[in-house]
């Protein structure tokens, strides 16, 4: 019985990993596009590629990048809470 739950959890982690990478790629592309539009609008001095790369480095250290981990945390907590509720009460 417990091996079924472990197998289900392992498959869910594989699915969550795929979702994590897809959402990460999507958010990264949105941020890059926003930086490109902001630079093209004018008022920013310097080289375009340097500005965009600097903005992407800041994005990698930012909160939005860290919030991606909630893709793993919330479903895992919900999964273990359901396992506990269904089996031990």
N, C-alpha and C positions, 0 to 999 in steps of 0.2 A: 504494500500500500504506500509506504513512504517513498519507494523508488519511483512510483508514478508521479508524486508531487515534485521530486527532484528533477525528473525528466521534463516535466511541464515548466518548472522554473528555469531550467537550462535553455529550453526552446524560447521562452519569453525573453531571456537575456540576449539571445541571438537576435530576436526581432527588435528589441530595444536598442541594440548596438547599430543595427541598420538605420533605425529611425534617428538615433543620435547623430550619425554621420550625415544623413540627408538633411536634417534640420540645420546642422552646423554649416554645411556647404551653402545652404540657402541663405542663412543669416549673414554669412560672410560675404556672399555675392551682393546682398542688399546693402550692406555697409559700404562695400567698395563702390557700388553704383552711387550711393549718396555722396561719398567723398568726391567722385568724379563730377557729379552735377554741381556740387558746392564750388569746386575749383573752376569749372567752366563758366559759372555765373559771374566770376570776376571778383576782384578785390583781394586776391590772395597772391602774394609775391612768391617767386621761386619756381622751381621746376615741378611740373605736374606729377611725374612718376615718384619723385622724392616725397611730395606732399601725401600722395596716396599711400605709399609704403609706410610712412610715419604714422598715418592714421590707422593703418591695419595693425601695426605693432601695438598701438594704444588699445585697439579693439581686442587683441589677443589677451591683454592683461585686464580687461574690463569686466564689469559685472555681468553683462549679457552672455559672455562666453562661459562664465562660471554657472550661470543659471541653467545651462544645458544639462548639467549633472542631475537636475530634477527629473529629467527623462528616465533616469535609472532609479532615483531615490523614491519617488512617489509610488510607482507601480510595485516596487519591491516591498515597501512597507505595507501597502494594501494587500499584496499576496500573502505575506507572512501573517498579517492580522486575520485574513480569511481562513488560512490554514489553522491558526490557533482557535478561532471561534468555532469552526466546523468540527474540529477534532477533540478539543479539550473542554468543551462546555456542554 
